Amino acid sequence: MKRFRSPLAWAVVGTVLALVAVTWWMLADPATSRGDALKTGGLAGGAVAAMYGLWLNDRRRRTEEDRHEIERARVADERFAKAVELLGNAADPVRVGAMHTLQALARARPEYTQNVLDVLCGYLRLRFDHPDFDAVRPRDFEWTPETAALADREQQVRRTAQAVIRSLLPHPKQPDAPEYALDLTGARLERFNMARKKIKWLTLTRCQIIGGAGFQDAVIPYMFFLNEAETWGEVTFADAKFGSRAGFTDFTAHDPVDFTGAEFTVEPELDNAVFPEGSTLPARTG
């Protein structure tokens, strides 16, 4: 009985049945000759066989497409794993190249975007010292020309990471814009720019940001945290839209912060937040 489970066997049976049934039906008409009946029956059987051929070709095409997709997914997984590995390379050009590889992968295969963002955020959360940060918060550390040069090169790598993150986030007005989350807890950032970007949620708790930050026209529909963070340089939230929660507890700004036109679904958490003179504070909701 197994042979009748084969699509080919059913195609043969269907072809024969079509041939016999149509021929018999045609012969039932006295006006139809035997030759015409056989010809018509043959055409019907041929049509069944042709349909089987089309089905078989479509099945082969779908099987081949599935095979190619599996292969593309395998190659993408390998590219992702290799790029992540190269982020630990000692040479800064290699790390920059790895970040651009991750950027290209996320653009080619959007299902990788959140993973790429997670990796880049993880990179930015790594410990980072630089004379620019010491200028605003001095440390008991003496820089040499060599260590300062190394810090400068790492600074460029981290700027690349920030730029790649920004490039992968959608514009708030993009139709059906996907939502991505960013966890930058404890990161050291500079000139952090999330203006006109949609972010599912963003945490900058315990961050230090120099050179200012821009969140104007950003849309953050879920959580935003700047708790226990410090900023140097102007920070703007002008016309930004915040969703379920926005936290600024123990936040310290050393330069003015602008909340002009910012919208909050619920009251922002401002306990012990420090805003210098010249800041425009959040308007009350409701």
C-alpha positions in Angstrom: 0.0 0.0 0.0 2.9 2.4 0.5 3.3 2.8 -3.3 -0.1 4.5 -3.4 1.1 7.2 -0.9 3.4 8.5 -3.6 2.2 11.6 -5.5 3.5 10.0 -8.7 1.3 6.9 -8.2 -1.7 9.1 -7.6 -0.9 11.1 -10.7 -0.7 7.9 -12.8 -4.0 6.7 -11.4 -5.6 10.1 -11.9 -4.4 10.2 -15.5 -5.8 6.7 -16.3 -9.1 7.5 -14.6 -9.4 10.7 -16.5 -8.6 8.9 -19.7 -11.2 6.1 -19.1 -13.9 8.4 -17.6 -13.8 11.0 -20.4 -13.5 8.3 -23.1 -16.5 6.4 -21.7 -18.5 9.6 -21.3 -17.8 10.6 -24.9 -18.7 7.1 -26.3 -22.0 7.4 -24.6 -22.9 10.0 -27.2 -23.7 8.1 -30.5 -22.6 11.2 -32.5 -19.0 10.8 -31.2 -16.7 8.5 -33.0 -14.4 6.1 -31.1 -11.3 8.0 -32.3 -12.6 11.4 -31.1 -13.6 9.9 -27.8 -10.1 8.4 -27.3 -8.5 11.7 -28.4 -10.6 13.7 -25.9 -9.9 11.2 -23.1 -6.2 11.4 -23.9 -6.3 15.2 -23.6 -8.0 14.9 -20.3 -5.4 12.5 -19.0 -2.7 14.7 -20.4 -4.1 17.7 -18.5 -4.0 15.7 -15.2 -0.4 14.7 -16.0 0.5 18.3 -16.8 -1.1 19.5 -13.5 1.1 16.9 -11.7 4.1 18.3 -13.5 3.3 21.8 -12.4 2.8 20.7 -8.8 6.1 18.9 -8.9 8.0 21.9 -10.3 6.4 24.2 -7.6 7.3 21.7 -4.9 10.9 21.5 -6.2 11.0 25.4 -6.3 9.8 25.7 -2.7 12.2 23.0 -1.5 15.1 24.9 -3.2 14.0 28.2 -1.8 13.8 26.6 1.7 17.3 25.2 1.2 18.7 28.6 0.2 17.0 30.3 3.1 18.5 27.8 5.5 21.9 28.4 3.9 21.5 32.2 4.1 20.5 31.9 7.8 23.5 29.7 8.5 25.8 32.3 6.8 24.2 35.1 8.7 24.7 33.3 12.0 28.3 32.8 11.2 28.8 36.5 10.2 27.1 37.6 13.4 29.2 35.3 15.6 32.5 36.3 13.8 31.7 40.0 14.1 31.0 39.7 17.8 34.3 37.8 18.2 36.2 40.5 16.4 34.8 43.2 18.8 37.4 41.8 21.3 40.2 42.3 18.9 43.1 44.4 20.1 43.2 46.5 16.8 40.7 49.3 16.8 40.2 49.2 13.0 39.2 45.6 13.3 36.6 46.5 16.0 35.2 49.3 13.8 35.0 46.9 10.9 33.1 44.4 13.1 30.6 47.1 14.0 30.0 47.9 10.3 29.6 44.2 9.6 26.9 44.0 12.3 25.2 47.1 10.9 25.1 45.6 7.4 23.8 42.3 8.8 21.0 44.1 10.7 20.0 45.9 7.5 20.0 42.8 5.4 18.2 40.7 8.0 16.0 42.8 10.3 15.5 39.9 12.7 19.1 40.4 13.8 18.6 44.1 14.6 17.8 43.8 18.3 20.6 41.3 18.8 23.0 43.7 17.1 21.8 46.6 19.3 22.2 44.5 22.4 25.8 43.7 21.4 26.7 47.3 20.7 25.1 48.5 24.0 27.1 45.8 25.8 30.3 47.1 24.2 29.4 50.7 25.3 28.8 49.4 28.9 32.4 48.2 29.1 34.7 50.3 31.3 36.1 53.3 29.5 38.5 56.0 30.7 39.5 59.0 28.7 41.1 62.4 29.5 37.8 64.1 28.4 36.0 62.5 31.2 38.7 63.3 33.7 38.3 67.0 32.6 34.8 66.9 34.1 35.3 64.4 36.9 39.0 64.2 37.8 40.4 60.8 38.8 43.6 59.9 40.6 45.2 58.7 37.4 48.1 60.1 35.4 47.8 59.9 31.7 50.9 59.2 29.6 51.1 60.0 25.8 50.8 56.2 25.1 47.7 55.6 27.3 46.1 58.8 26.1 46.6 57.7 22.5 45.1 54.3 23.2 42.1 56.1 24.9 41.7 58.3 21.8 41.5 55.3 19.5 39.0 53.6 21.7 37.0 56.8 21.8 36.7 56.6 18.0 35.5 53.0 18.2 32.8 53.9 20.7 31.7 56.8 18.6 31.2 54.3 15.8 29.1 52.1 18.1 26.9 55.1 18.9 26.5 56.0 15.3 25.6 52.5 14.3 23.0 52.3 17.0 21.4 55.5 15.8 21.4 54.3 12.2 19.5 51.2 13.1 16.7 52.9 15.0 13.5 53.9 13.1 12.1 57.4 12.6 9.0 57.9 14.7 6.9 58.6 11.6 8.0 55.5 9.8 4.9 53.4 9.0 4.8 50.3 11.1 8.1 51.2 12.7 9.6 48.3 14.6 10.4 48.9 18.3 13.9 48.3 19.7 15.2 48.5 23.3 18.5 50.0 24.4 20.2 49.2 27.7 23.1 51.5 28.4 23.2 51.2 32.1 26.5 52.6 33.5 27.9 53.5 30.0 30.1 56.5 29.3 28.8 58.3 26.3 29.6 61.5 24.5 27.4 63.7 22.3 24.6 61.1 22.6 22.1 61.7 19.9 18.7 60.0 19.8 16.8 62.9 18.2 13.9 61.9 16.0 14.2 58.2 16.8 11.6 55.8 18.1 12.9 53.5 21.0 10.7 51.0 22.8 12.5 51.7 26.0 15.8 53.2 27.0 17.7 53.0 30.2 20.7 55.3 30.9 20.8 54.7 34.6 24.2 55.7 36.2 25.4 56.9 32.8 27.9 59.7 32.3 27.4 61.8 29.2 29.7 64.5 28.1 29.2 66.9 25.2 25.5 67.0 25.6 22.7 64.8 24.5 19.7 65.2 22.1 16.3 63.6 22.5 14.3 66.2 20.6 11.2 64.7 18.8 12.1 61.2 20.1 9.3 58.8 20.9 9.9 56.4 23.8 6.5 54.6 24.3 7.5 52.5 27.3 10.2 53.2 29.9 13.0 55.9 29.9 15.5 56.0 32.8 18.1 58.6 33.5 18.3 57.8 37.2 21.6 58.5 39.0 23.1 59.7 35.7 25.2 62.8 35.1 25.4 65.0 32.0 27.8 67.7 30.9 26.8 69.9 28.0 23.3 70.9 27.0 20.6 68.2 26.9 17.4 68.7 25.0 14.1 66.7 25.3 12.2 69.3 23.2 9.0 67.9 21.8 9.9 64.3 22.9 7.1 61.9 23.8 7.4 59.6 26.8 5.1 56.7 27.5 4.4 54.7 30.6 7.3 55.8 32.8 10.1 58.4 32.8 12.6 58.4 35.6 15.1 61.2 36.5 15.6 60.2 40.1 19.0 61.5 41.5 19.9 62.8 38.0 22.4 65.6 37.9 22.8 67.9 35.0 25.8 70.3 35.0 24.5 72.3 32.0 20.9 73.4 31.1 18.3 70.8 30.2 15.4 71.8 27.8 12.0 70.0 28.2 10.1 72.5 26.0 7.1 70.8 24.5 8.0 67.4 26.0 5.0 65.2 26.6 4.6 62.7 29.4 1.8 60.1 29.8 2.4 60.1 33.6 4.3 62.5 35.8 8.1 62.1 35.4 10.0 60.9 38.5 12.2 63.9 39.5 13.2 63.0 43.1 16.5 64.6 43.9 17.1 65.6 40.3 19.4 68.6 39.9 18.8 71.0 37.0 21.0 74.1 36.7 19.9 77.6 36.0 18.6 78.1 32.5 16.9 74.7 32.4 13.3 74.4 31.1 11.6 71.9 33.5 8.9 69.4 32.4 5.4 70.7 32.3 2.9 68.8 34.4 0.8 66.2 32.7 -3.0 66.5 32.5 
